[in-house]
Amino acid sequence: MNTMFQQILDPMSASAAGNEYVASAIRSLIGGPQFADVDDTALRTSRLAELYAEMQAAKIRFDGVVAKAWAKANEQFATAVEKRRAQSDSPLQPVDVLRVWLDLADSALTHAQRGTEYLEAQSAVLRSSMEFVLAQRELGERMFDSIGAPTRSELDEVHRSVQELKRRVRALERKQSDGAKRGAQP
């Protein structure tokens, strides 16, 4: 078990093997036999680590798609500036250079954002992020509940109740104010 911790904490091992290596190491650490009376916090923590690894992998893929669009814009920009420089004896003005860059970057990024690869990568980031947040919330709820602290769900319910009571009080105050105004008018 000690070597497993060393492998998890070793940055070279983790970066060389990737997120899946870390997730499988965590699974093997806590994946022993499960008994009915044993709390499943370790399993939830393991699942949270897996979801985090999936989310990071999705973000890396998405960043790669965006980086390709930036690289394409940079190539087009270099070509356009060189072409203009060859056509003119006077140096390009900074405003012109900026305008060329903005036009090309906007075009390249818009084209990339409309592509299937971008949409799939963005969808994977959103999906994995939401799964991670939900698992994180479930684990937090379980941990807070185990120590008798109010959970997020309980606080949300109290907040809804307070908001509903505020609405009712305002409605009653308006009704009372309207009644008092009618009584004061001749």
Secondary structure, DSSP 8 states (H G I E B T S, - for coil): -HHHHHHHH-HHHHHHH-HHHHHHHHHHHH-S---TTS-THHHHHHHHHHHHHHHHHHHHHHHHHHHHHHHHHHHHHHHHHHHHHHH-SS---HHHHHHHHHHHHHHHHHHHHTSHHHHHHHHHHHHHHHHHHHHHHHHHHHHHHHTT---HHHHHHHHHHHHHHHHHHHHHHHHHHHHHHHHH--
